[in-house]
């Protein structure tokens, strides 16, 4: 499974010095909602590609010492950010999850496999590492993004998204790699704390997205974009 070296050589960190940590509480909220509405009560949780470690830190605070949280991060720069958050029920490793024999009740890959060259191989290997898996997958193939094309290239150059998905192709990818999809829902990227980095066009579409989403979720996502998919799978 190849990954882009920008995460290990410091390039990504130089572009994103916080490693998007400001989005962590928002993502943790959605993960907590997904687990609770499906009655998943884990004792052990891990995150592959945990970045600055903020999502795990937020969840560890909510769930307390009854649940053990473990993060895996290959970037030296990101690991320096997350290792400082280590405490009783929260620890981080500067290595790949696949170099560890440990298995978990819940394995999370939050905005991860769109960065991985061999994402099919990554997903097949990840399936063996835990009972439940939580994915957050950007849905970047919308009508307006394809017509403009510039946003897709921007995402590739800025945040290293080398694969793009619709809801249908994201779910099909999980099924093709052996997963049973249990539940999923959209998350609206317009609600992210760091929306400012997307520019004025994203701000302009924030209200239309919310209004149209109330009328027809799938159509809004396909046409306007700006959403991701939160998925629970086995």
Secondary structure, 3 states (H helix, E strand, C coil): CCECHHHCCCHHHHHCCCCCHHHHHHHHHHHHHHHHHCCCCCCEEEEECCCCCHHHHHHHHHHHHHCEEEEECCCHHHHHHHHHHCECCEEEECCCHHHCCCCEEEEEEECCHHHECCHHHHHHHHHHHEEEEEEEEEECCCHHHHHHCHHHHHHHHHHCCCCCCCHHHHHHHHHHCCCCEEEEEEEEHHHCCCHHHHCHHHHHHHHHHHHHHHHCHHHHHHHHCCEEEEEEEC
